Amino acid sequence: MMGIHQLRCTGCAREIAQETLGGNFRCADCGDLFEVVYPGWNGAGHTHPNPSALRWLWRERRMSAETVDRSGVWRFREMLPILSDERNIVSLGEGNTPLYELPRLAERLGMQRVRAKHQGMNPTGSFKDTGMTAALSVARERGFTWVACASTGNTSAAMAAYAARAGMRSLVLLPEGKISWGKLAQAIDYGALVLQLKTDFDGCVRVLAEVVSRAPVYLLNSVNPYRIEGQKTPALEIAEQMEWEVPEHVIVPGGNLANSSALGKGFMEMKRLGLTARVPKISIIQADGANPLVRSMRETGGERLEAVEAQTRASAIRIGNPASWRKAVRVVRETGGLVEQVSEAEIAVAKAEIGAEGIGCEPASAVSLAGLKKLRQQEKVSAEASVVLLLTGHTLKDPDYTIQFHRGELLTEAECTAMAAEIRELRRNTVELEARPDAVLRELELAGR
Ligand code: F0G
């Protein structure tokens, strides 16, 4: 499995050996982020098995008794030869997540088919697990005792779990009062040192940058290029689940903008290796109160990005200064994807619609459906197009949001006006009753009408 990899700066293209990477993961020359490259893959003489042998091997491994073979990240390990020794792998059996059909939603959107890749069905309930198994295994191989991240919640939950599995310590910096209880509970339960700072996510990132420069702590935010190697594997799974066809569109929520870049890398590498014939258009959707990429694309064509003060109830993507924005711009440009923003009401409605399909997701994930609806209205996605939505987190990550929506306590009246009818149709409040059968029967009758 093990090959030689290098790191290439995504800004100035400088290539460096892995050992020379600084603790902040930024290029000493231009300050941009690195990506992992595999020199053996270039040109006709690449050292890879042929595509059909790989596809067969990856499917066979799912039947293996070994955790590493069954993992939805490491069964594709030929695509991420980043470790020197497989015994350093820390796995919780991540990946292998379902690709669900959404037939009722497709019908409502006038489309033939809409599917959802549910990354919330990972061990800690979010897509972060696929990146964490990769980068935390690297931390272990490099001999670190401590790992750290700043987070809106999911990264911290994933990091704390994988660190605990490896017998390592983890430091979590969170914006005080701005993450959901489910995620906070996970980080505590998995034994992290949890520090809630009086700032937002972007402030936590700034503080952590200095901490890692002054203490021997391995940074596990998505500036870490090994996270991206794990997070590209859902692209492989989507292709595999579609018999090595790829959809026309993949729609992703955007926060710190690492996930969109990771999926783009995955799809582009598959094409380069002859595993698939083309790449999907990768589109990124942001909440309109946390929309620095949308603004950057509209105002400067993606040349510059101005940080914003982020506001959204989808707390996972409440990010104003996304680290991986240049990588994301590149993926959107290279794949022909789109960038769009959606309102708080559009997010809440989309989340309830995904729930009503029996699937559910956290608010930040529903942004992808809200985005698809908008792109359909603008006729940027055709009725025949095959679409895969990325659902990034599990519905149980943020039950407060769900309950508030259904009780009518989430949105302000002004936010509701444009979507009042949809909201009324989707809301399912609970009813408090006397413990008498006839009272229950009456409710049943009322609901059946
Ligand atoms: N969806 C969920 C559920 C997330 O937790 C995040 C990011 C995103 C979407 C956006 O992904 O940052 O790669 O663009 N959560 C981070 C965290 C930042 O700390 O858990 P992105």
Residues whose N, C-alpha, C, O or C-beta is under 5 A from the ligand:
A	BS01	F0G	A150 S151 T152 G153 N154 T155 S156 P253 G254 G255 N256 L257 A258 N259 S260 A316 A364 S365 T392 G393
